[in-house]
Amino acid sequence: MPFYETVFIARQDLTTAQADGLIETFEKVITDQGGTVPKKESWGLRSMAYKIKKNRKGHYALMNIDATGPAIQELERQMHLHEDILRHLVTRVDEFEEGPSAVLRAKERGDDRGRRGDHDGDRKFSKTDDKPKVEAKADDPKAENAKAENAKAENAETEDSKAGDAETRDEGDEK
């Protein structure tokens, strides 16, 4: 029989037990059709890139399936009809991946790669200012202009932080 991987996303307001129950439900659909499910993984509640049916998060699950085409069609039909399933994807694969999936390996490692804003690179930015600092050389005729630009940027930065502090105080007074 051919091999398939399916990943589905369930609604965020389900409990973990209910999400695991969905895995068992879909496993039963496959086994009733004569297939097997050698590996099941629950990836837990994860954030999505965009809202799906007013949900920002979802319970993700992966299933490796060894079944015939009609069994997969029935699984997809059941997933499509189930109101708790936001999205699903079934893909045919040549062979199953050994061990835990990449998502679980990254979760175990505590991997933060791919997160935005963690790396400044080689740019010369200050943490609070998005504008690069202008470096002035001693023999550069534009050194005075560079110093003036840096001073303006620092003054603007200080004024922004003072304005932010005043806003926070005002908000605190209202409460």
CORMOBEL-V98861 format. One record per backbone hydrogen bond with DSSP energy under -1.0 kcal/mol. CO is the residue of the C=O (numbers start at 0). NH is the residue of the N-H. If there is no record, write none. Layout:
co = {CO & CO}
nh = {NH & NH}
This chain:
co = {1 & 2 & 3 & 4 & 5 & 6 & 7 & 8 & 8 & 9 & 10 & 14 & 15 & 16 & 17 & 18 & 19 & 20 & 21 & 22 & 23 & 24 & 25 & 26 & 27 & 29 & 30 & 35 & 38 & 40 & 43 & 45 & 51 & 54 & 55 & 57 & 58 & 59 & 60 & 61 & 62 & 64 & 65 & 67 & 68 & 69 & 70 & 71 & 72 & 73 & 74 & 75 & 76 & 77 & 83 & 86 & 88 & 90 & 100 & 101 & 102 & 103 & 104 & 105 & 105 & 111 & 119 & 122 & 123 & 136 & 139 & 141 & 142 & 143 & 144 & 145 & 146 & 147 & 148 & 149 & 150 & 151 & 152 & 153 & 154 & 155 & 156 & 157 & 158 & 159 & 160 & 161 & 162 & 163 & 164 & 165 & 166 & 167 & 168 & 169 & 170}
nh = {66 & 92 & 64 & 90 & 62 & 88 & 60 & 85 & 86 & 58 & 13 & 18 & 19 & 20 & 21 & 22 & 23 & 24 & 25 & 26 & 27 & 28 & 29 & 30 & 31 & 34 & 33 & 65 & 63 & 61 & 59 & 57 & 54 & 51 & 47 & 45 & 9 & 42 & 7 & 40 & 5 & 3 & 35 & 71 & 72 & 73 & 74 & 75 & 76 & 77 & 78 & 79 & 80 & 81 & 10 & 8 & 6 & 4 & 104 & 105 & 106 & 107 & 108 & 109 & 110 & 114 & 122 & 124 & 132 & 139 & 142 & 145 & 146 & 147 & 148 & 149 & 150 & 151 & 152 & 153 & 154 & 155 & 156 & 157 & 158 & 159 & 160 & 161 & 162 & 163 & 164 & 165 & 166 & 167 & 168 & 169 & 170 & 171 & 172 & 173 & 174}
